[in-house]
């Protein structure tokens, strides 16, 4: 599945996550970002267009070379600087407390070790910095969750490690953040894939 994962899947994800409906969700999650922003799972740069003028630099963590190539035009046109700082959200090559904010969208479902990645985000954020996150995950309705559990092994294979059954808000809270805002509801589309969590979490001064 090398060609599929390396070349085809990033394009499919870019199309699926770049719709008008998804843009509205991205606009909400990016609200309030400012200064130097870490983004894990940068993808093809779809969040750049919804970040406000208060954002100075985006430090992008993205393992896919194809996704970064797809992002090239968006990076050139972005009003802020974009710096590709690494491939692995679990080992971010940045100094402690070096970013004002962080964002991840549809990333915690896929990273091999979400707690490790969130630990790195926590390390890189300055005390008082905020993590903005938008993720799909396990639904509260047992009938939907049952289908998610059934489909999850296939989803992992076909979507390069993406899971349907992770709980983003719990993962963020268990990684040392204080949840400030959380909205959870079904988005438009098939329910096993469309239970969304949108949140903002504070990196405490500890």
C-alpha positions as CSV (number, residue, x, y, z in Angstrom):
1,X,0.0,0.0,0.0
2,X,3.0,2.3,-0.4
3,X,1.9,4.3,-3.4
4,X,-1.7,4.5,-2.0
5,X,-0.5,5.8,1.4
6,X,2.2,8.0,0.0
7,X,0.6,9.5,-3.1
8,X,-3.2,8.9,-3.3
9,X,-4.4,9.1,0.3
10,X,-3.0,12.6,1.0
11,X,-4.9,13.9,-2.1
12,X,-8.1,12.1,-1.0
13,X,-7.8,13.5,2.5
14,X,-7.1,17.0,1.2
15,X,-10.3,16.8,-0.9
16,X,-12.4,15.4,1.9
17,X,-11.2,17.8,4.5
18,X,-11.2,20.9,2.3
19,X,-14.9,21.2,1.6
20,X,-17.0,24.3,2.4
21,X,-18.6,22.5,5.4
22,X,-15.2,21.6,6.8
23,X,-14.0,25.2,6.3
24,X,-16.6,26.4,8.7
25,X,-15.3,23.9,11.4
26,X,-11.7,25.0,10.7
27,X,-12.7,28.7,11.0
28,X,-14.1,28.0,14.5
29,X,-11.2,26.0,15.8
30,X,-8.6,28.6,14.6
31,X,-10.4,31.5,16.3
32,X,-8.1,33.1,18.8
33,X,-4.8,31.7,17.6
34,X,-1.9,34.2,17.8
35,X,1.9,34.6,17.8
36,X,4.0,31.5,17.1
37,X,1.7,28.5,16.4
38,X,2.7,24.8,16.4
39,X,0.6,22.7,14.1
40,X,0.9,18.9,14.3
41,X,-0.6,17.2,11.3
42,X,-0.2,20.2,9.0
43,X,-1.4,18.2,6.0
44,X,-1.8,20.3,2.9
45,X,-2.0,23.5,4.8
46,X,-5.8,23.8,4.9
47,X,-5.8,25.7,8.2
48,X,-3.6,28.6,6.8
49,X,-6.6,30.4,5.2
50,X,-8.6,30.5,8.5
51,X,-5.8,31.8,10.7
52,X,-6.0,35.5,11.6
53,X,-3.5,38.3,11.2
54,X,-2.4,37.8,14.8
55,X,-0.5,34.6,13.8
56,X,3.1,35.4,13.1
57,X,4.6,31.9,12.3
58,X,3.2,28.4,11.9
59,X,5.6,25.6,12.8
60,X,4.4,22.7,10.8
61,X,4.9,19.0,11.8
62,X,3.9,16.8,8.9
63,X,5.3,13.4,7.8
64,X,3.9,13.3,4.3
65,X,6.1,14.8,1.6
66,X,3.1,14.7,-0.8
67,X,1.0,16.7,1.6
68,X,3.7,19.3,1.9
69,X,4.0,19.5,-1.9
70,X,0.2,20.0,-2.0
71,X,0.6,22.8,0.6
72,X,3.2,24.7,-1.4
73,X,0.9,27.2,-3.0
74,X,-1.0,27.8,0.2
75,X,2.3,28.4,2.0
76,X,3.5,30.9,-0.6
77,X,0.2,32.8,-0.4
78,X,0.0,32.7,3.4
79,X,0.5,36.1,5.2
80,X,2.4,34.4,8.0
81,X,5.7,32.5,7.9
82,X,5.5,28.7,7.6
83,X,8.4,26.5,8.8
84,X,8.4,22.8,8.4
85,X,10.0,21.6,11.7
86,X,9.6,17.8,11.5
87,X,8.0,14.6,10.5
88,X,7.0,13.1,13.8
89,X,4.5,14.6,16.3
90,X,6.0,12.3,19.0
91,X,9.4,13.9,18.7
92,X,9.2,17.6,17.9
93,X,12.5,19.3,17.3
94,X,11.7,22.5,19.1
95,X,12.7,24.0,22.4
96,X,10.6,23.9,25.5
97,X,8.1,26.7,25.9
98,X,8.8,28.1,22.5
99,X,5.3,28.5,21.0
100,X,2.3,30.7,22.0
101,X,-0.4,28.3,20.8
102,X,-0.9,25.0,19.0
103,X,-3.5,23.5,16.7
104,X,-4.3,20.0,15.5
105,X,-7.2,19.1,13.2
106,X,-8.0,15.4,12.4
107,X,-4.6,14.4,13.7
108,X,-5.1,12.7,17.1
109,X,-7.1,10.0,15.3
110,X,-4.0,9.0,13.3
111,X,-0.8,9.6,15.2
112,X,0.6,6.3,16.4
113,X,0.9,7.5,20.0
114,X,-1.5,10.4,20.7
115,X,-0.5,10.8,24.3
116,X,3.2,11.1,23.4
117,X,2.3,13.7,20.7
118,X,0.2,15.7,23.1
119,X,3.1,15.5,25.6
120,X,5.3,17.1,23.0
121,X,2.7,19.8,22.4
122,X,2.5,20.4,26.1
123,X,6.3,20.7,26.3
124,X,6.6,23.1,23.4
125,X,3.8,25.4,24.5
126,X,4.5,28.3,26.8
127,X,2.7,28.2,30.2
128,X,-0.7,29.8,29.5
129,X,-0.6,28.7,25.9
130,X,-3.6,27.1,24.3
131,X,-4.1,24.0,22.2
132,X,-7.0,24.3,19.7
133,X,-8.2,20.9,18.4
134,X,-10.8,19.6,16.0
135,X,-11.1,15.8,15.8
136,X,-13.5,13.0,14.9
137,X,-13.9,10.1,17.3
138,X,-16.0,7.7,19.3
139,X,-19.7,8.6,19.4
140,X,-21.8,8.7,22.6
141,X,-24.5,6.6,21.0
142,X,-23.9,2.9,21.5
143,X,-25.4,2.0,18.2
144,X,-23.0,4.3,16.4
145,X,-20.0,3.3,18.6
146,X,-20.7,-0.4,17.9
147,X,-20.3,0.3,14.2
148,X,-17.2,2.3,14.9
149,X,-15.6,-0.6,16.7
150,X,-16.5,-2.9,13.9
151,X,-15.2,-0.6,11.2
152,X,-12.1,0.5,13.0
153,X,-9.7,-2.3,11.8
154,X,-10.6,-1.5,8.2
155,X,-10.4,2.2,8.8
156,X,-6.9,1.8,10.2
157,X,-5.8,-0.2,7.1
158,X,-7.4,2.0,4.5
159,X,-6.7,5.4,6.0
160,X,-3.1,4.9,7.1
161,X,-3.7,4.4,10.8
162,X,-6.7,6.6,11.3
163,X,-9.0,5.4,14.1
164,X,-12.7,5.9,14.6
165,X,-12.7,5.1,18.3
166,X,-10.4,7.6,20.0
167,X,-11.8,10.2,22.4
168,X,-10.0,13.5,21.8
169,X,-11.1,15.4,24.8
170,X,-10.1,12.7,27.2
171,X,-6.7,12.4,25.5
172,X,-6.1,16.1,25.8
173,X,-7.2,16.3,29.4
174,X,-5.1,13.2,30.4
175,X,-2.0,14.9,28.8
176,X,-1.9,17.7,31.3
177,X,-4.2,20.3,29.7
178,X,-7.2,22.0,31.3
179,X,-10.2,21.9,28.9
180,X,-11.7,25.5,28.6
181,X,-14.1,24.9,25.7
182,X,-15.5,21.7,24.3
183,X,-18.2,21.3,21.7
184,X,-19.2,17.8,20.6
185,X,-21.8,16.9,18.0
186,X,-22.4,15.1,14.7
187,X,-21.4,16.9,11.6
188,X,-23.0,16.2,8.2
189,X,-22.1,12.8,6.8
190,X,-22.0,9.1,7.9
191,X,-22.2,9.1,11.7
192,X,-19.4,6.6,12.4
193,X,-17.0,9.2,10.8
194,X,-18.7,12.4,11.8
195,X,-18.9,12.7,15.6
196,X,-16.7,15.8,16.0
197,X,-15.0,17.3,19.0
198,X,-14.0,21.0,18.8
199,X,-12.1,22.3,21.8
200,X,-9.6,24.7,23.4
201,X,-7.3,23.6,26.2
202,X,-5.0,25.5,28.5
203,X,-1.4,24.5,29.2
204,X,-1.1,25.2,32.9
205,X,1.9,26.8,34.5
206,X,3.3,23.6,36.1
